[in-house]
Amino acid sequence: PVSPLDVRASQAVRLFETLVQASSCRGTLQAFSTLCRQLDLDPLDHHNFYGHLKDAVRSWKVQALWTKLDKRAQNKVYGQNGACSGTRVLVVGGGPCGLRTAIELRLLGCKVVLIEKRDTFSRNNVLHLWPFAIHDLRGLGAKHFYGKFCAGSIDHISIRQLQLMLLKVSLILGVEVHVNVEFVKLLEPSEEPDAPGWRALVLPSSHSVSEFEFDVVIGADGRRNTLEGFSRKEFRGKLAIAITANFVNRNSAAEASVEEISGVAFIFNQRFFLELRDETGEQPPLTPTSDPDL
């Protein structure tokens, strides 16, 4: 006979695998919510959530992920998850930079709330990943969530796939993620005694995030940065020629299943790029697009 403990353990592994295999932002958040509900885990208990999740989900396959994340968390700069304990952070923007920042803050021991005004990841643009970025993502268990991650000589990934991967790691480590929440502006605390601290005006205004008091705010919402009064610094690498074809995203099932494009762009028109090389001496681009920040 199968014991209740064995049934629960099997259920936990199955629920976690559903989270790992989720292929959309909404699907990931739904799978995470179901996992927490079925296993009686409190996602708002940011300090203890990861440990409780590890205790609940045990299998040889998942253990490999726990080992990687534990090794990363043991880096001395994190101070055993206590370097920034007690610090409350609001991250505005759920792109690759916002999610990766949220992960780092959780490893440092912060309570992290991340808001994103959309609930879909639809950007199939391909990013070139520098070696240090590949090493960093592998240390966060990237291949566990995306088996084809930087296999062999591949050094690129679509923005959508990167966001999915980082979203799952964020949730596992205890980052509180809210989608369909738009940041409007900062609300400065008054000088009245017992007045609330720094907060944010968000839409919808009734959302629970509007009551969150934070010590640090990080704007990671791209060029349309909504944090007023802060100077922006944009880092750019060497200019590169790239050809990008953009199509209207109709959010169909067929579009959602499109694989990221190949990392070798010039194969689509070799003659053009070879003639360009002969005329200019420049080599054909190896990737269709690159992001110097990653």
C-alpha positions as CSV (number, residue, x, y, z in Angstrom):
1,P,0.0,0.0,0.0
2,V,1.1,3.6,-0.7
3,S,1.4,5.8,2.4
4,P,-0.2,9.3,2.5
5,L,3.3,10.7,2.8
6,D,4.3,9.0,-0.5
7,V,1.2,10.4,-2.2
8,R,2.0,13.9,-1.0
9,A,5.6,13.7,-2.1
10,S,4.6,12.5,-5.5
11,Q,2.0,15.3,-5.8
12,A,4.6,17.9,-4.8
13,V,7.0,16.7,-7.5
14,R,4.3,16.8,-10.1
15,L,3.1,20.3,-9.1
16,F,6.7,21.6,-9.2
17,E,7.3,20.0,-12.6
18,T,4.1,21.8,-13.9
19,L,5.7,25.1,-12.7
20,V,9.0,24.3,-14.4
21,Q,7.3,23.4,-17.7
22,A,5.0,26.4,-17.8
23,S,5.4,28.3,-21.1
24,S,3.9,31.7,-20.4
25,C,3.8,34.3,-17.7
26,R,0.2,33.7,-16.8
27,G,0.8,29.9,-16.8
28,T,3.8,30.2,-14.6
29,L,2.0,32.3,-12.0
30,Q,-1.0,30.0,-12.1
31,A,1.1,26.9,-11.6
32,F,3.0,28.7,-8.7
33,S,-0.3,29.6,-7.1
34,T,-1.6,26.0,-7.3
35,L,1.7,24.7,-6.0
36,C,1.5,27.0,-2.9
37,R,-2.2,26.2,-2.3
38,Q,-1.9,22.4,-2.6
39,L,1.3,22.2,-0.5
40,D,0.2,24.7,2.1
41,L,3.1,27.1,1.4
42,D,2.9,30.8,2.2
43,P,4.4,32.8,-0.7
44,L,4.4,35.9,1.4
45,D,6.7,34.4,4.0
46,H,9.7,35.5,1.9
47,H,12.3,34.6,4.5
48,N,11.3,31.0,4.9
49,F,9.5,30.2,1.6
50,Y,12.5,28.7,-0.2
51,G,13.4,26.4,2.7
52,H,9.8,25.2,3.0
53,L,9.6,24.6,-0.7
54,K,12.8,22.5,-0.6
55,D,11.4,20.4,2.2
56,A,8.1,19.8,0.3
57,V,9.6,18.9,-3.1
58,R,12.1,16.1,-3.1
59,S,13.3,14.1,-6.0
60,W,16.7,13.4,-7.6
61,K,15.9,15.7,-10.5
62,V,14.8,18.7,-8.3
63,Q,17.7,18.1,-5.9
64,A,20.1,19.1,-8.7
65,L,18.3,22.5,-8.8
66,W,18.4,22.9,-5.0
67,T,22.1,22.1,-5.0
68,K,22.8,24.9,-7.6
69,L,20.7,27.5,-5.8
70,D,22.1,26.6,-2.4
71,K,25.7,26.9,-3.8
72,R,24.8,30.3,-5.1
73,A,23.2,31.4,-1.9
74,Q,26.3,30.4,0.1
75,N,28.4,33.1,-1.6
76,K,29.9,35.1,1.2
77,V,28.6,38.4,-0.2
78,Y,25.1,37.4,0.7
79,G,25.9,36.9,4.4
80,Q,23.8,33.8,4.7
81,N,20.8,35.6,3.3
82,G,21.2,38.3,5.9
83,A,23.4,41.0,4.3
84,C,20.3,43.2,3.7
85,S,17.9,41.6,6.1
86,G,15.0,43.9,7.0
87,T,15.3,46.0,3.8
88,R,12.1,46.3,1.8
89,V,12.5,46.8,-2.0
90,L,10.0,47.7,-4.7
91,V,11.1,46.7,-8.2
92,V,9.3,48.3,-11.1
93,G,9.4,46.2,-14.3
94,G,9.4,42.5,-14.9
95,G,11.9,42.4,-17.8
96,P,15.2,40.5,-17.6
97,C,17.0,43.3,-15.6
98,G,14.1,43.7,-13.2
99,L,13.8,40.0,-12.5
100,R,17.5,39.4,-12.2
101,T,17.8,42.3,-9.8
102,A,14.9,40.9,-7.7
103,I,16.7,37.6,-7.5
104,E,19.9,39.2,-6.3
105,L,18.0,41.2,-3.7
106,R,16.4,38.1,-2.3
107,L,19.7,36.4,-2.0
108,L,20.9,39.4,0.0
109,G,17.9,38.9,2.3
110,C,15.6,41.7,1.2
111,K,11.8,41.5,1.1
112,V,11.2,42.1,-2.6
113,V,8.0,43.1,-4.3
114,L,8.1,43.3,-8.1
115,I,5.3,44.8,-10.2
116,E,4.8,44.5,-14.0
117,K,2.1,46.2,-15.9
118,R,1.6,43.4,-18.4
119,D,0.8,39.7,-17.8
120,T,2.4,38.3,-21.0
121,F,6.0,37.7,-22.2
122,S,5.8,38.1,-25.9
123,R,9.2,39.4,-27.1
124,N,11.0,36.8,-29.2
125,N,13.9,39.1,-29.9
126,V,17.1,37.2,-29.4
127,L,19.8,38.4,-27.0
128,H,23.5,37.6,-27.3
129,L,24.7,36.5,-23.9
130,W,28.3,37.4,-22.9
131,P,30.2,34.5,-21.2
132,F,29.8,36.0,-17.7
133,A,26.0,36.2,-18.2
134,I,25.9,32.5,-19.3
135,H,27.9,31.5,-16.2
136,D,25.6,33.5,-14.0
137,L,22.4,32.0,-15.4
138,R,23.7,28.5,-15.2
139,G,24.5,29.1,-11.6
140,L,20.8,29.9,-11.1
141,G,19.7,26.6,-12.7
142,A,18.9,27.9,-16.1
143,K,19.1,24.5,-17.8
144,H,16.6,23.0,-15.4
145,F,14.0,25.4,-16.7
146,Y,15.2,25.5,-20.3
147,G,17.1,22.4,-21.4
148,K,18.4,24.0,-24.6
149,F,20.0,26.9,-22.7
150,C,23.3,27.8,-24.3
151,A,24.0,24.2,-25.5
152,G,27.2,23.7,-27.4
153,S,28.3,26.9,-29.1
154,I,24.9,28.6,-28.7
155,D,25.2,31.9,-26.8
156,H,21.9,33.5,-27.3
157,I,18.3,33.3,-25.9
158,S,15.0,35.0,-26.6
159,I,13.9,37.7,-24.2
160,R,10.6,35.8,-23.6
161,Q,12.5,32.6,-22.6
162,L,14.9,34.5,-20.4
163,Q,12.0,36.2,-18.6
164,L,10.2,32.9,-18.0
165,M,13.4,31.4,-16.6
166,L,14.1,34.3,-14.3
167,L,10.4,34.6,-13.2
168,K,10.4,31.0,-12.0
169,V,13.7,31.5,-10.1
170,S,12.3,34.7,-8.5
171,L,9.2,32.9,-7.3
172,I,11.1,30.0,-5.9
173,L,13.4,32.2,-3.9
174,G,10.5,34.2,-2.4
175,V,10.1,37.3,-4.6
176,E,6.5,38.6,-4.5
177,V,5.4,39.2,-8.1
178,H,2.3,41.1,-9.2
179,V,1.3,41.5,-12.8
180,N,-1.2,43.9,-14.3
181,V,0.0,46.5,-11.9
182,E,1.2,49.9,-13.3
183,F,3.5,52.2,-11.4
184,V,2.4,55.8,-11.5
185,K,4.6,57.7,-9.1
186,L,6.3,57.7,-5.7
187,L,4.4,58.9,-2.6
188,E,6.7,60.7,-0.3
189,P,6.0,60.2,3.5
190,S,4.7,63.1,5.5
191,E,6.4,64.5,8.6
192,E,3.5,63.5,10.8
193,P,4.3,61.1,13.6
194,D,3.4,57.5,12.8
195,A,2.8,58.4,9.1
196,P,3.4,55.6,6.6
197,G,6.8,55.5,4.9
198,W,7.6,55.6,1.2
199,R,4.8,54.1,-0.9
200,A,3.8,54.0,-4.6
201,L,0.7,55.1,-6.4
202,V,-0.2,52.2,-8.7
203,L,-3.1,51.3,-10.9
204,P,-5.4,49.8,-10.0
205,S,-5.3,52.0,-6.9
206,S,-7.0,49.4,-4.8
207,H,-4.2,46.8,-5.3
208,S,-2.5,45.6,-2.2
209,V,0.9,46.9,-3.5
210,S,-0.4,50.5,-2.8
211,E,0.0,49.7,0.9
212,F,3.5,48.4,0.7
213,E,6.0,50.6,2.5
214,F,9.6,50.3,1.1
215,D,13.1,51.5,1.8
216,V,14.4,51.1,-1.8
217,V,12.8,51.5,-5.2
218,I,14.4,50.3,-8.4
219,G,13.2,51.4,-11.8
220,A,13.7,48.6,-14.3
221,D,10.9,49.5,-16.8
222,G,13.2,50.4,-19.7
223,R,13.4,53.6,-21.7
224,R,10.0,54.8,-20.5
225,N,11.3,55.0,-17.0
226,T,8.5,56.2,-14.8
227,L,10.7,57.3,-11.8
228,E,10.7,61.0,-11.9
229,G,13.7,63.0,-10.6
230,F,16.3,60.4,-11.2
231,S,19.1,60.8,-13.8
232,R,19.5,57.9,-16.2
233,K,22.7,56.4,-17.4
234,E,22.5,54.2,-20.5
235,F,25.5,51.9,-21.4
236,R,26.1,51.1,-25.0
237,G,28.6,48.7,-26.5
238,K,30.0,48.9,-30.0
239,L,27.4,49.6,-32.7
240,A,26.4,46.7,-34.8
241,I,24.3,46.2,-38.0
242,A,21.3,44.0,-37.5
243,I,18.1,43.3,-39.5
244,T,15.0,42.8,-37.4
245,A,11.6,41.9,-38.9
246,N,8.7,42.8,-36.6
247,F,5.2,41.4,-37.0
248,V,1.9,42.3,-35.4
249,N,1.5,40.1,-32.4
250,R,-2.1,38.8,-32.4
251,N,-1.5,36.6,-29.3
252,S,-2.5,33.4,-31.1
253,A,-1.6,29.9,-30.0
254,A,0.5,29.5,-33.1
255,E,2.5,32.7,-32.4
256,A,3.1,31.6,-28.8
257,S,4.7,28.4,-29.9
258,V,7.2,30.0,-32.3
259,E,10.7,29.0,-31.5
260,E,13.4,31.7,-31.1
261,I,15.2,32.4,-34.3
262,S,18.6,31.0,-35.1
263,G,21.7,32.6,-33.8
264,V,23.3,32.8,-37.2
265,A,21.7,35.6,-39.2
266,F,23.8,35.9,-42.3
267,I,22.8,32.4,-43.6
268,F,19.5,33.9,-44.8
269,N,21.3,36.1,-47.3
270,Q,24.9,35.0,-47.5
271,R,25.6,36.7,-50.8
272,F,24.6,40.1,-49.4
273,F,26.8,39.8,-46.3
274,L,29.7,38.4,-48.3
275,E,29.6,41.3,-50.7
276,L,29.3,43.7,-47.7
277,R,32.4,42.1,-46.2
278,D,34.4,42.4,-49.5
279,E,33.4,46.1,-49.7
280,T,34.0,47.1,-46.1
281,G,36.2,44.4,-44.6
282,E,33.6,43.8,-41.9
283,Q,32.7,40.3,-40.9
284,P,29.0,39.2,-41.1
285,P,27.1,39.4,-37.8
286,L,26.9,36.2,-35.9
287,T,23.7,37.0,-34.1
288,P,20.6,38.8,-35.3
289,T,20.7,41.2,-32.4
290,S,22.8,41.8,-29.3
291,D,22.3,43.5,-26.0
292,P,25.5,44.9,-24.4
293,D,23.8,44.8,-21.0
294,L,23.5,41.0,-21.0
